[in-house]
Amino acid sequence: MIIVSGCLAGINCNYKGDPICPEQLGGLPTPRTPAEIKEGNVFTKNGVDVTPNFVNGAKEVLKIAKMSNCKFAILKAKSPSCGSGQIYDGTFTEKLISGDGILTKELKQNGIKVFTEKEIETNLKEILEATK
């Protein structure tokens, strides 16, 4: 089983769109103020700490992934939830730093391999093998 970010599946669910995504599972509305990770916590552009929402949403996705015996996730690059390897630095200036989003960390810690949409082609054979 592979889980995929709703926004990559064509669902308008990012911070300015419609359902469904980890942030919504954590209790945040859509649309919502953009958020980025800074010093390990997630803050909206206007300074509100939404870390608990991101953590709760990640835990809900993890439950779904475990129930589905998920081995892989294809998630949205750079996102404070789904980013893998690179995320925005928390200054809302589109500057990237090394790091993982809240959901990505949770999935990786539980043995689920995470790829972004930018890594699908490079890892396609491994991803397809997981669906057999």
Helices and strands as residue ranges (DSSP letters): E 2-4, G 6-9, H 22-25, E 35-38, E 41-44, H 51-67, E 72-75, E 86-88, E 96-98, H 102-109, E 113-116, G 117-119, H 120-130
